[in-house]
Structure formats: C-alpha cells, structure tokens
Amino acid sequence: MRGKRKRGFLLIALAFVMSVLLVAAGCGKEKTAETDYYIYYINQDVTGLELMQYEP
C-alpha cells in the first residue's frame, strides 16, 4: 500500500513540474514578423559572399 502512495505522489509531482515547464515555455519572448529581406551575392573579387538588404 505504501509503494502505491509513493508512486502516485511521484506521478502527481512529475505532472506538476511538466505543467510548470510548459507554461514557462509559453511565456517566452513574443516573435515579431520580420519584413527585412537580404540577398547574398559574390563580391567583385570572387573571394567571398556579401550581404545586402533588399526591398521588394
């Protein structure tokens, strides 16, 4: 009987911890929609890539 109580308590404690973690994960920083576009192109020396902002 004592083993079943201990197991039940552990399951309840685990469920509580998991629910707290899920709630904490949902309270993260709000993501905003990015509207900036960038283009990678090869530089004039053909030695690397350059990054340039693009406006459609």
C-alpha positions in Angstrom: 0.0 0.0 0.0 2.8 2.4 0.8 4.5 1.8 -2.5 1.3 2.8 -4.4 1.1 6.0 -2.5 4.7 6.9 -3.2 4.2 6.2 -6.9 1.1 8.3 -7.0 2.8 11.2 -5.3 5.7 11.0 -7.7 3.4 10.9 -10.7 1.5 14.0 -9.4 4.8 15.8 -8.7 6.1 15.0 -12.2 2.8 16.2 -13.8 3.0 19.4 -11.8 6.7 20.0 -12.9 5.9 19.3 -16.5 2.9 21.7 -16.5 5.0 24.5 -14.9 7.7 23.9 -17.6 5.1 24.1 -20.4 3.6 27.3 -19.0 7.1 28.8 -18.7 7.9 27.9 -22.3 4.8 29.7 -23.5 5.8 32.9 -21.7 8.8 33.4 -23.9 9.6 36.5 -25.9 7.0 37.3 -28.5 8.2 36.8 -32.0 7.6 39.6 -34.4 7.2 39.2 -38.2 10.3 40.1 -40.0 9.9 42.2 -43.1 13.5 42.7 -43.9 14.9 40.8 -46.9 18.6 40.1 -47.5 20.5 38.9 -50.6 23.8 37.2 -50.6 25.9 37.7 -53.6 29.5 37.0 -54.7 31.8 40.0 -54.3 33.8 41.6 -57.2 37.0 39.7 -56.3 35.1 36.4 -56.3 36.6 35.6 -52.9 33.5 35.6 -50.7 29.9 36.5 -50.2 28.4 39.9 -49.5 25.2 40.6 -47.7 22.9 43.3 -49.0 19.5 44.4 -47.8 16.8 44.0 -50.4 13.5 45.9 -50.6 10.9 44.2 -52.8 
